[in-house]
Amino acid sequence: MSIPEDSRPPRAAKKNRIAAKPVSGSANRPPSYMSRKELAWELSSSESTVDELVRRGVIPPPIKLTPGCVRWCWPAVHERLACANVSSDDDDPYMTGAINAT
């Protein structure tokens, strides 16, 4: 027995459908080029902290794609963070006090 066409429930709108499957393994990595907001989320920090990390040279500056669009290259940020010297807090008075508090 077939159901008449006009009595079937409506299909989900196309906008709710997934357009393409992610490439294998890509679901576990951040996008290659990230906005300030995405980078802040990935680093579990605020957007102003991202600006401070750039100012201090901890992460590389963003790439200017257009006058209103800047992005950070995640592999470059990740590499710079991996190579960051852990003892670079020598000039931070808070960290110096915390280290000397023991």
Buried (B, 14 or more C-beta within 10 A) or exposed (E): EEEEEEEEEEEEEEEEEEEEEEEEEEEEEBEEBBBBEBBBBBBEEEEEBBEEBBEEEBBBEBEEEEEEEBBBBBEBBBEBEEEEEEEEEEEEEEEEEEEEEE
